[in-house]
């Protein structure tokens, strides 16, 4: 008998109508099957099947537990072998006991497979991702683990555990055990490495900074078929990313070994199919972005009749962004600009993508070693219209 | 013989009924005790869910002598309201009369009836009283099919007996409805005997205002025929309450709770409905099962009392469950459509993005200040169904002020400031909803 698992099913043939006697004829049918469903992120459902030997007539089946965090109101029994003629007449809850008694009627003496379901608390689950990137950072091997923390008080033996997608797996997880299970492994999953410079959060002129400005580095994974994914929503969880390294050979002349180095981690967000998961894992300091506003004019100024207040005006703004890539490889960079209020782009050297009413993005590929004269320069001229000084910047 | 009898299953002293024969003294100070110990012949519990109140009706066979009989009724360790105990003969009713009822001094929880009988022999009598400590609640289990087009709905009622009394083989009737009580039954029960009367009532009714009496009469039907109340009120009263009679009989000892199946409806059509309204739930999408309590929907034979619901979905051929969520439902009249709110859902994505914002139509007052303007917003709502099944999505957008909406999408105006887009979504479907909203401000406002 397990230490804390005290679920027991006792069958009594109803000889007298007394419920209070609580005489338990302890025939403890073993669990024939245990299924744990983690579909619902907020609840853990356990279904267990037991073979109960029923007598002809009304049987009392006693179900009790101790030290198990069961939601007593959730306990249900379903008849699997003879659902049409074996029926639960009622359920009784004795005072001051973690128990209930089913009155089950059976037309004949027979074995019945009964599926008992209930919700338990204290069963935690985390999704954990571990990824190892190829040295060129174009692909990685993604391993998706399910980390189960059982503090429910119940030992779940040979349980079929399902998380709502993919095949369920059979594991034993004892009370107070933490079990990590590999639920998915995807080899050579293509990734995009991208740097993101956001004008709202990063300094515009690195010259005025004491330390080198690091530009956030992300890996982008697309949850689609092309990326060998796309079968289900990626659940939120921590992602740790490593990169393959060559290691020194043990002896001279030996082949160098293979190892890994840790490159960073992020919280993966819920990612439905066909959407991108962007993991911010570190910073690059080999790319330098300098943004300056080279024109800041107000035009079409309308003053009130007293002439003491500008009531409404337009602006004529030019921004120049100079980007240097000191790396020996090309790299993708996204420049994020924020334009509040009502605006119109007059001119832009590069194509941009409007993400929302107040945000545009330039998606650039910086050539290797594009510095000095070879640096990338983005210039755009934007007019803001009917400005009153209270323009919305987000929604 | 023991003046009190306890029921075979009970260890707690309970209601006892003793018949003392041929007592001539008008007061029972002599405390002459039992002559017979009649068993309960039948018991009926009418349990209310809106108040801590149960009407108990029990029948017993008593053997009367011709002349004056004295009948003692005692109820130690129970929660019976002494002001509510009533006696009535069911057989030989015209020959058996209650002359008086006395609560003897220095004896708690006891009353004695003086009964004049013209008949000698067995008489079936009914005793009726209120008790507190028994409650009931409905609960439901919804099992949706894999496609979430149909569900099996099983209703149950759970009766909790903490009244101190065992009720064996009782017929259980449950009242859904809100009744008024001017005094708390549990408090009345504590007094053990009628205490200080309540504040003077408008009429000479002993305790209860009309709605409650009406309800009681409705429940007890002919048993209340002697009550001097017009029948119209009975009908009125009935119309506001609903009674659920549990088939058969049951035993619920004190301290125990019992859950009884109430109904099962197979293959009730449901809509797997999802709702998004940022003002209510932020960015979360809420999940619902929607169904109608109607005959075409395999229901509709009774109003469904309020209660807790647990919803599951079958995930495999052999009907393993996935837990969808739990909720509580309000009272559902017949033909009412119901939405079971089952919590957040992560597999339906709704992402509204403001794609363009413009300020136009500026108007100026005599001082040259802006007095009126309009904003024009272009919105794109990205919608994605990551589920394996088709669903219905209800997106609500709130537009304060004087606005005009231009869109190719079909929408319904819920009220002056709210519109609803109802989108059927196929499995794995993605779509984009676009609309343009113009809002007039300041002196531009036209309505």
Interface residues (C-beta under 8 A of the other chain):
Chain A: X17 X18 X19 X20 X35 X37 X39 X40 X41 X42 X43 X45 X47 X73 X74 X76 X78 X80 X88 X89 X90 X91 X92 X93 X94 X95 X96 X117 X119 X162 X164 X232 X233 X270 X272 X273 X274 X275 X302 X303 X304 X305 X306 X309 X311 X312 X341 X342 X354 X355 X356 X357 X358 X385 X386 X388 X391 X392 X395
Chain B: X8 X9 X10 X11 X139 X141 X168 X250 X251 X252 X253 X255 X256 X257 X258 X259 X260 X261 X308 X310 X312 X315 X318 X319 X320 X321 X322 X323 X324 X325 X343 X346 X347 X349 X353 X354 X355 X356 X357 X358 X359 X360 X362 X364 X366 X367 X368 X369 X370 X373 X377 X378 X384 X386 X428 X430
